Amino acid sequence: MAKIRIKDYLRETTLIQSRLVVASIIVVLLLSSLLVRLYYLQVEQHSHYATLSRENRLSFVAIPPARGHIYDRNGIVVAENLPTYTLEVIPDNVTDMEEAVDRVARLIELTDVDMIRFQEALKARPGFEIRTLKSGLTDEEVARFAVNQHLFNGFQINARLQRHYPHGEEMVHVVGYVGRISEDDLSQIDKNAYRGMDYIGKLGIEAYYERTLMGQAGYEQVETNAHGRVVRTLNRVSPVAGKDLHLNVDLNLQQAAREYLGEFQGSVIAVEPKTGAVLAFVSNPAYNPNPFVNGIDTESYKLLREDVGRPLLNRALHGRYAPGSTVKPIMALAGLEHQRSPGHKVFGRGWFSLPGSRHRYRCWKKEGHGWMNMHDAIVQSCDVYFYTLANGLGISRLHEFLTRFGLGKQTGIDLVGEPSGLVPSEGWKREARGEPWWPGETVIAGIGQGYTLVTPLQLAMVTATIANRGERNKPQIVQAVSDSGSDTKQFLGKQNLEQVSIRNQGFYKLIDKAMVDVMHGKRGTARRSGLGAEYQIAGKTGTAQVIGIKQGATYNEKNIAKRFRDHALFVAYAPVDDPKIAVAVIAENGGGGSRTAAPIARKVMDYYLIGPPPPEEEVEDTKKDAA
């Protein structure tokens, strides 16, 4: 007989219920954990993941353009771009910037300049833009960071182009340099145009032609991961490289002129009279611009600022000097313009006094020149003749005529920050000093002393205007512009200024003759510098006092500290029958213009018109052969 099993429904019901309770508890715990995790992600970490989500969806990365190159007139590169490694960071992708930078510093040397520049950049621009922490990484630094890059979210090494000036101090006062974009720069520029760019022209051609050289930034639309690293590129707009500049300046002539100036502080400027093309633009001493590109260290900059030679001063552009006797040819033209006869003679007794005054305005030649007409007064640089002429004309006529030639005005050169110089007048003195104009001030203005101040550039352009018979041209550093890498140049052409109008163009021939005899005449003040010339030179010497000499005292250069000695000046153009070069030389504390400045100008003109001198070895060999 089969056994009948009776089920215990109560026990089974209890067992099932207990299992359901346990399962329910587990489900509730899992759901609770999920809810807690969702709360943490959606609420506590909302900002962090929202940022990552946006970055994952879309990111625009600016691509800086290649800056245009700069070449001299012969095609020699004077400003170029060299590849370099940079360590860059996107601040929004870094949780703790200070801690991250400290860790970076254990792998890569970060200077105080690097840190200061980086902190300034963090404040200046939005956090989603790339910042440069350090430029110019070595191969070792690149390798060391690359191995550890996974530890640094938001940091990456990129290859960039960095500005470099291969000829350093030789061209710095012409070309200038670029530097990091500062907060002051950001307040003046279009920030959108400079997306992705770290540099901007600070001085010289780099600053004046900034818009031409900078190019146009491009961008990439990329997808990034949660660490801010690019996963793929979705779209790309390529940058447009900046245009290249071709200068009128001849690097070889520039180097030669600076060599001829030697240890003298001062300037040499050479221009092409017919066009205004600037052939040489020397300011001495100078400095190396390359350390300024990424920020020069404090100690090095302090040494430059405190250097007694003031290498940071662009004397060719910003230097202002009394023109001394170099102004006498224009003074003579002013006399001719106002009916003074070129044959009228003045007795140079070594000094001049105003009627009723015992004060003596001395001539550089103590014993005097004797009877002088206009031609002889220019050739021998007789001060008494020009004292008399200036007193007869009056300051109003002198002011009007000198400014007609461009003195006391900006020349319009393509460089930033050109000053105007000063040609004094009665109105200027009343306004500037609240004082009346005295007759004695007119007397000394006749020999380029007193309040009159000119720049070396103005002297060169006035000399070129005389060579051009009154035609004034704007001085131009840049000759042409071209697309990057293209041989097709767009020439800028000469730019005429207001022409000098005088009542008789024949007056220029009289001035020509006198300036030629300064160089080639038997009694010319610069006759030694004219000896053996293969072409005719028209020139004028000048000496500008640095300190005043009391009545009755004698100027003795040997007893005066060098910094108080007279400045030496000289202006010239050549060949006289077809002027191709006009030169202005200022050698600070160089003494007489005939002794110091004129020989420098002669060498510059020889170099340009004839060619560079042979090496010393060849000269010695020639002497031996002749012997």
Secondary structure, DSSP 8 states (H G I E B T S, - for coil): --------HHHHHHHHHHHHHHHHHHHHHHHHHHHHHHHIIIIITHHHHHHHHHHHH-EEEEE------EE-TTS-EEEEEEEEEEEEE-GGG-S-HHHHHHHHHTTS---HHHHHHHHHHHHHS-TTS-EEEEES--HHHHHHHHHHGGGSTTEEEEEEEEEE-TTGGGSHHHH--EEE--HHHHTTS-GGGGTT--EEE-SHHHHHTHHHHH-B-EEEEEEE-TTS-EEEEEEEE--B---EEEES--HHHHHHHHHHHTT--EEEEEE-TTT-BEEEEEEES---SHHHHS---HHHHHHHHH-TT-TTS-HHHH--B--GGGGHHHHHHHHHHTT--TT--EEE-SEE--TT----EE-SSTT--EEE-HHHHHHTT-HHHHHHHHHHH-HHHHHHHHHHTTTTS----SSTT----B---HHHHHHHHS----HHHHHHHTTT-TT-BB-HHHHHHHHHHHHTTT--B--BSEEEEE-TT-S-EEE----B------S-TTHHHHHHHHHHHHHHSTT-TTHHHHTT-SS--EEEEEEE-SS---TT----GGGS-GGGS-EEEEEEEE-TTS--EEEEEEETT---IIIIIHHHHHHHHHHHHT-----HHHHHHHHHHH-
